[in-house]
């Protein structure tokens, strides 16, 4: 067992695991600290705080059942909520749709940021119950913007938007994070060994030149 632990690849995985635990503890501490200040935790976003852009009321007819339906009036409908600096890890949206929506994405603005950037985007993970989950990763946000459809004429009904803390569940990596934890150590080890060999070769060559 001790011989295996001395192997470089095993050490690389142990370092990656230790880094992951440290990152989890940092995130968990930030979440706990914000929750003690009342700036984090699970909550349902009040509908009166939600702003709709390019989404207008759709009256029921023979093809549309009774309900608070909205229709996208162009190809860029938006659902906005001003978070006022709230610390957010995940956002869940429950929404019904009578037509295919296309990609459902979330943009966010951090505190002090005046506009949305295309790099600050989170794609929805559709859950078994049909809800959409956005993993923001734990940030203090000024505003979120959900694009519920990628075209005009989509009829939908927003049921709920809720902030959800990860809590202890954050220690379990997603499949993307797990792929990185399993894939990066061998890559870093290979790069390190190649770099080390180059350094040693250069050092030996330098020593020979000095002796000559």
N, C-alpha and C positions, 0 to 999 in steps of 0.2 A: 504493500500500500504506500509506504514511504517513497519507494522508487518511482511509483506513478506520479506522486505529488511533485516530484522533482522534475518531471518532464515539462518542457516549456509550454506545450499546448494546454496542459492541465492548469498550469499557473495562469496562463492567459484567460482561461475560462473563469478561474477563481477571482481574478482581478475584475473581469466584466461583471460577475455576480455581485462583488463587493460594491462596485460603482452603482449598479442598479439599486441596491439596498440604500445606499447613501442618498441617491436621487429621490427614492420613495420617501425617506425620512424627512428630507427637505420639503417636498411637496405636502406631506401629511402635516408637518409643523405649520406651514403657511396656511393650509386650510383650517386647522384648529385655531390658529391665532385670529384669523378673520372671522371665524364663527363666534368666538368669544366677544368680538366687537359688534356682532349682529350684522356683519357684512358678507356673510356666506351662509351656506346651508340650503336645504331644499325649500323651494317655494313655488307656488303657482303665480305666474305673471298676471296681474289684473288686466282684464280686457280693455279697461279705459286708458291704460298706459300704452296700448299697442297702436301703432300707426300703420295704415294700409296705403300703399302706393300702387297705382295702376290695378287696383282690385275694387270693383264696384258691386253693389248689391244685385243679385240675380233673383228675379221673381220666379216662383214655382209655375210650372205648366204641366202639360201631359207627360213630358219626358223628364221633368225635374220634380222630385218630391218636395214636400214641405220642409222648411228648415232655413237656417241663416246661411244661404249659399252666396258665394262671391264668384265673380267671373273676371279673369285677367283681361284687361282692356288693351294691353300691348304685350310685347315679348319680354318685358322686364318687370314683372310684378314683384312687389317687395312687402315683407312684413317686418316692421322695425320696432325695436324696444330700446329706450334709453336706460341703460343699467346703472348710471350714476356712480361708476367706480366699484361696482360689486365684484367680488372675487368669485369667478365661475369656473367650474371644472367640466361639467357636461350640461347640455341643454336637450330636453326632450320635447318634441312637438307631435301632437296628435292631430291628424288632418284627414278628412275624407275627400275623395276626388271622384268625379263622374267621368273624367277623361284622363288619359295618360298625361302625366305632368312633365316627363323628361327628368333631367337631373335636378335634385333638390340640394341646394348648397347654403352655407351660412358664411357671411363675412362679419368681421368684428373690428371695432376700433378700441384701442387701448386708451388709458387715461392720458390726456394731453395730446392725443392724435386727432387732427382736424378732419381727416377724410379716410375713406376705406381704401385699402391697398389690395390689388389683385393677388398678392402673395399671402395675404391673411384670409385664407379661405379654408373651410372645413366641409367635406362632403358627407352627406347623411348616410348613416348606417341604419337600414330599415330593420326593425325588430320583428319578432314573431307575431306580436299583437298588431302589427301594421304601423306602429309609431316610428318616428324618425329620431335618431339619436346623433347628436353632434358632440364630439369630444374636443373641447377647446384646450384642454391640457392644464388648466389652472392659471388664470390670468385675471387681473383687475381690468374690467372692461367698461368703456364709456357707452358703447352702443353696439347692438347686434342687428344684422340685417339678414333675414332669411329670404331667399328667392325660391318660392314654392313651385314655380313652373318656368319653363323655358320658351313659352309661346303664348300668344293671345288666344282667347276663347276657351281657356281651361276653367271648368266650374269646380270649385272646391269649397270646403267648409272647415274652418279652423275650430278645433275643439278645445285645445289647451296647449300652452307653452309652459314648461316647468324647468327650473334649475335643479340639478341633481349632483350632490357631492359624491365622490368615489369612495371616500373613507378607506377602510382597510383593504377594499377590493383593488385599490390602485397598485398593490404589490404584485398582482397577477398581470403579466404583460399581455398586450394584445398580440395577435398573430404577426403583425408587422414588427412590433418590438421584439418578439421572440425570435423572429428571423434575423434581426440585427444582432441580438445577443449570441445566437449560434453561429452567425456568419462572419461577424467582424473580428473576433479573436484570431482565427486562422489567417485572415488577411493581414492584420496588424503584425502578427508574428512573422509571417513571410516577408513583409516589408522591412521589419526590424532586422531580421537575419540577413537579408540582402544588403541592407545599409551597413550593418556591422561588418560584413565581409569586405565591403568596399573600403570602409574606414581602415580595417586591418591591413588590407592590401596596400593602401596609400601609405600607411605608417611604415610598413616593411620596406616599401620602395624608397621612402624618405630616409630610412635608416641606412640602406645600402648606399645611397648617394652621399650621405654624410661620411660613411666609412671610406668611400672611394675618394 
